[in-house]
Amino acid sequence: MSAPTTAPIPTPTAPGRLPLIGHGLRLVRDPLPFITSLREHGSVVRIRIGPTPAYVVTDPALARRVLVTDAAHFPKGGKYYDALRVFLGDGVATVADGDRHLRNRRLMQPMFSKAHIAERGDAMIDQVRATVGAWPAAEPRDVFAGMNEITLATFLVAVFGADLPAHLEGEFTALMPEIMRGTIRQVLLPPWITRLPLPANRAHADRVARLRALIDQAIDHHTDAVAPESAAADGASGAEACPHASQARPRQPSGLFETLIGAEDQLGRRQLQDEAITLLAGAIETTGTTLAWALYEIAAHPAVERRLREELASVCGDRPLRYDDLDQLPYARRVLQEALRKYGVSWMVTRTAARDIVLGGHLIPAGADVVWSPYLHQHDPSSYPDPDAFDPDRWEADRVPATRGSFLAFGDGRRKCIGENFAWVELQIILATLLQIWPRFTMTSPPPRPQAVITVKPDTLTMRFHADSAD
């Protein structure tokens, strides 16, 4: 893309800017109405996050240029990723573009092949059944917390294997929501505030440090569990090999992370931590949030629930779900995709302009933050008629072309989420298993309001899960 040869179009500034904090107050108080309102002002709109200008891309076609066509001119960066790096480090989602990102992504890619994930499918289903089946019947449950609990437990089994110490799971569950809230605070507040020795800043740093210590324990446990088995395998033909060793200690299912631990000499321990934390954040926040919203919409739409249960019964009958069943549940996939579409789940992501560049006729200065929003694009009425309606059938094959390029829940281009395959498997397993175990669930709270943190989460959502299907 060449430098501009004609005068660029003036870039409109969003109304409501305040001295010093810019549009920060609106981004904190009503972020979703604010971000979606920017479409009214143009395809590229200037806002200020504190004193810093940022350019919001409201046109999905231009967002695709940022992420795919002209991605070399818009590397990952900006306040969003600066804040994420505080706890993700230089994981594959946040490391700068270049050779390091390409190398690390290639090292991680085998973890997320369909064949590799399929090998862990049964262990994931067993974990979900055990977790969901242990819920007491008919007691009000915090659905968002419950979905985070399930997704975390399933993630840990898939990634670290089936024998991780239980205390790690509990601490991960407690830490992650607080870390996410601290992160979005760092995105929205002026940098000088986030650098002050304030109690909130210190607490955020302490939580991140504790998270790293827990991840290190998980890696050490996984390495210690795998090493004796590897040593036994290496010495199996030697005089001291024990023919009954496998009977004495059955091998637990290995985790996806075993693949990456084998490359520790290329990555180093700090990089292993960064990658594990990156996977953990994505597994809990994105998947748990999507499932919570999906359950809310299912409860609010009895016809959707009926179709889901009929599809599941036609495939599985009375037996438990098997991994091979997932491809035969297309309606369940559409329900989950519509939950991802309607609720984002990310609402603000940034890139950085590598040089002065024209986007949609607007001049973006070098070094400026460029904001794109899956939530904004996935509520564009030109792609999604009646965007606030929950309509799984909009994902039927004959209607999907109209949405091409505007569904950005997993990003796009060379930085598209590496764990997309895993996310779909986990989402489908959890939803199908929950429907199998609990014949009925009912709302016990008012309809939730979307709350923008890192993801778009429900503010309050409680349900009862019933062991019978009676009305």
N, C-alpha and C positions, 0 to 999 in steps of 0.2 A: 504494500500500500504506500503510495507516494505522498509527499508533503502537499498541503493544500495549495492550489494555484488560484483559487477564487476566494473571496471573502467568506468566512464561515458564517453560519446562521447564529445569531445571538442565542445563548443558552439561557432559558428562563430560570429564575430562582424561585423555589417554593415559598409561598407566603408563610408568615408566622415565625420568622427568625427573630431571636432575642439577642441582645448584646452578650458577648462572652461565650454563652452556651449554644448559640445558633439554634438549630432545630432539636437540640438534645432533649428539651423538655417534652416535646411531642413524641419523640422516639421512645421516651421512657413511659409516658402516660397513655398514649394511644397509638402504638407503633403500627398496628395492622391497618386501621383506617387511614393513617397518615401515608404509609407506603403505597397503598392502593390508590389514594387520591392523586398521586403524582402523575398518573396516566393522563389526567385531564389537562395537564400543563405542557405536555409535549413528549416526544420520544426519548429525549435526554433532558433531565432536570437537575439543576444544581441545588444541593442542600449543604448545610454546614453542620458538622459534628464537632461541637465546641467551636473553635476558631477555624477549623480545617475544612476547606471545601471538598465535597465529594459529588460525583456525577452519577445519578441514578438512571439506569437504562430501563425504560418502561416498555419498549418494543421487543417482543420475543425474537424477531429476526435480527435485531442489533445485538441482543444478548448472545445469539448463536455466533455472530461474528467475533464477539469478545472471547467466547469459550472455544470456538472451533476454527473458523476460517482465518482469523487474524490473531490466534492465541499467542503467537510469538511476541506480539506487541503489547499483550496484556498479561504479564506473568502474575502468578499468585502473590498477593501482598495486600497491604492496607491494614487499617485498624482491626478489622475482624480477625485476620490471621496473626497479627501481632499479639492480640489477646489470647488466641488459641495456642500459640506457641509457648505461652507461660506454662501450660500443663501438658500439651501434646509434644512439646519439643519439636524436633525435626522429623516427625513421622511422615509417612508417605502422603498424608493429606495436607501437610503444612510446609514441608521442605520446599525450598525455592526451586524453580524450574532449572533444568540443566542436567549434567551428566550424573550427579549424585541421585537426583530423583529417578532418572531412568534406570540406573543400576539397582536401586532399592526396590523399585516397582517390579523389575524383572525377577529379583530374588523372591519377592512375595507372591508373584502371580501364581505359581503352582499350588499355593495354599487354597486358592479360590477357584480352581478348575471344578467343573461339575462332577467329574469322577472322584476327585479328592473329597469334596463335600459329601457325596453320596456314601462314601465309606463311613462317615460319621452320622448318617441319617438315622439309623436305628437307635444309637445312643442318645441323640437329641430327642427323639420321640419318647424314649423311656424316661428321660429326665423331665420332660413336660408333663407326662402322665403322672409321675410321682409328685411333682410340685402342685399341679392343679387338683389332683385327686385328694390331696391332704387338706384342702380348704374345708372348713366346717360349713355345712349346708345352711342356707337361709340367713346367714349373718351378713349385715352390711359390710361391704369391702371397699376400700379405696382402690378404684380400678387402675388409676395411673400408677400407683405404687405397686399394685399387684402385677401389672404387665411388666414393669421394670424388674421386679423380682424374677419373673419367669424368663424374660429375655436374658438377664444376667446369668441365671443358672444354666440356661441352654448354651449361651456363649461360652461359659467357662468349661463345660463338658466338651464342646466341639473344639475349642482352641487349646485347652490345657489337658484334656483327658478327664477321666471319670473319677479320679481319686484326689482332687484338690481339697486341702483342709477347709472345713466348713466356715471357720472364722473369717477367712479371706472374703468369701462371698458376702457376709454380713457387713464387713467394713466397706467393701466396694459400693454396696447399695446405699449406705449412709453417706458416703463422701460425694458421690457423683452429682446429686442434685444441687448441693451447696457449691460445688466447684463450677457447675454450669451457670448458676446465678452470679457468682463472682466474675466469671468470664464476660458475660454480657454487660455487666457493670463497667468493666474495663474498656469494652468496645465503645460504650455510649458517653462515658465521661471524658473530659479533657485529660490529656496525658499527665499534666502536672499534678492533678488530683490523685491519679492512680499511683504516682510515685511517692506520695507523702506517707510518713509512718503512721497512718491511721489504723485503728483497730480492724476495720474491714479489710484493708489491704494486707495487714499482717496475718489475719485469719485465712485469707485466700492463699497466701504463700505457704502457710503451715499445712493446709489441706493438700496442696499440690505435692509438698515434700512427703507427706504421709502416703499419698497415692503411689508415688514412685517407690517408696519402701515396700509397699504391698505387692506391687508388680514385680519387684526384685525377688520377693519371697516366692511368688508364683513361678517365676522362671527357674529359680533354684530348685524348687520342689519338682518341677517337670524334668529338669536336667538330672536330678538325683534319681528319679524314678526310672528314667530311660537308660541311664548309664549302666546299672547292673545287668539289665536285659541285653544291652549291646555287648557287654563284656562276656556274658554267658554265651551269646551267639558266636562271638569271636573265638571262644575257647571250646566250642562244642565238640571239636574233634580231638581235643587234648586228653591226656590221661586223667586229669582232675575233673573233667566234665561229668556232671551228675545227670543220669538219664531220667531222674524223677523231678528235676528242677521245675519244669513247667507244671507238674502236678502239684508241687508244694506251693507255688505262688502263681495262680492264673494271671496272665498278662491283662492288665486293664486296657481298654481302648485308648490308643494314642490320640493326641490332639493335633489339630492343624498346625499349631505353633512348632511342633517337632521339626517340620520342614525348615523353618526359619532358624531354629536353634542350631541346626546343622551348618548354617552359614555364619555363625557368630564370629568366626575368624575374619570374615569379610566386613561384618557390620560393627562389631564391638558391643559391649554390654549396654552402653548408654543408648545406642541406636535400637537395640532389642527392646529396651524399656519404652522408648518413644513409639515404636511400632505397636507394642502391646497396648499402651495407653490409647493410641489412636483407634485401634480396633475396639477397645472397651467402650470408649465414648460413643462411637458410632453404633455399636450393638445395643447399648442401653437407651440412649436418648432417642434415636431415630425409630428403632423398631418398637420400643415400649410405647412411645407416643402414638405411633400409627395404630397399634393394636388397641390402645385405649379409645381413640376416636372411632375406630371401626366398630368396637363393641357398642359405643354410644349410638352410632348410626343404625346398627342392626336392631338395637332395642327400640329405637324410634321408628323403625320401618318394619312392621311385622311381615310384609310380603317379601322383603329381602331375607329375613331370617328363615321364612318357610322355604324359599328356593335354595338357600344354603344347606338346610338340613335335608331336603329331598335329594340334592346332588350328592351329599356325603353318604346318605343311606344307599343310593343307587350304586355307588362305587364300593363301599366297605361292608354294607349289610350290618351285621351285628358284631363283626370282628374289629379290633383296634386298627387305627390307621397304620399303613406301611409307607415307607419312603417312596416306593414305586407308584403309589396312588396320587401323588401330588400333581402330576401332569394330566390327570383325569378330572381335575377339579377347576375348570376354567372360570366358573362363576365366582368361586371363592377368590380367585386371583383378581377378577375385576372389582370385587368389593374392596379388596385391599388397595388396589391401584387408585380407586376413587377416593379412599380415605387419604392416601398419600397426596392425591391431587388437591383435594379440598383444603387440607390443613398444612400444605407446604412441602415438607415439614420445616425446612429452613426458611427464614423470612428475610434475611439480609446477609449477603456474601460479597466479598470485595476482591477486586483485582487492582493492579497498579499500572498506569500508563507508562510504558518504557521510554517514550519520547513524545514530543508534541504530535498529536495524531487527530485526524478528523473521523468522527463516528456519527453517521446519520446527518452529516452537514455541520455538526457542532465540533468546535475545537476543544480537545481534551489536552490540557498541558502536561508535560512530562512530570512524572512523580505523583500525579493526582490519583486519589482513590476512585475507582469505578465500581459502582454498586449494582449488583443484579439480585433479583429476588424471585426464587421459585414460587413463593406464595403469590406475589404480584402477577407473574406470568400465568400461573395456573388458575387465576381468577379473571383472565382476560376474556370478556364476552365474545370477542371475535373468534376465539378458538373454542370456548366452552360456553355455549348458550346456557343462560340461567346458571351462572357459575356458583351461586350459593346453594343450589340444590344438590342433594346427594343422589347421583344417578349412575350406578354401576354399568348400566347398559350403554353408556356413552363410550365404553371401551370395547364394544363389539367390533369385529373386524371391518365391517363396512363403514363405521363411523370414525375409526382411529385416524385415518389420513388427515382429517381436519385438525387434529391436535399435534401433528408432527412438528417438532422443533420447539414446542411450548411446554412440554412436560419435562421439568428439569429437577425432579426430586433427587436424582443421583448425579446431578451435574451433566456435563457433556464434554466431548473432546478428549484430549490426552490426559486430562486430570479428572476424568469421570471416576466416580467412587469404585475402588477396586473390589469392594465387598458386596457389590450389587447382587451377584448370584447367591451369596450366603444369606443376605437380607431377605430375599424372596423365599428361600427355603425355610428360614426360621419363622417368618411371618405366616406362611401357609401351615407349617406344622403346628404352631401354637394355636391359631384360629381353629383349625379342624379338630385338634385334640380337645380343646375347650368345649366345642360344640358337642363332641361325642360324650364327654364325661358329664356335662351339665345340660339336661334336657330343656332347661328354662332359666332365663335370668331377667330380672326386673330392676328398673331404675328406683333408687331411693333418695336421689338428690334432684334439685332443679336442673334443667339443661345447662351444661357447662358453658362458660365463656372462654374463647381462645385467649391464651396468655403467651405473649412472645418472650421467650427467654433465648436460648440458642435455637431450640425448636419451638413450634407452636403447640403448647401443651394445654390440656383442660385445667381450669382453675380448681374446680371441685367436681368430682365424678365418683359416686358410690352406687353399688348395685348389690342385690341379693342373688346368689346362685342357688337354684333349687334342684333337688334330686328327683323331682317328678315333673311331668309335663302338664299337670292339671292347670286349668285357667284360674 
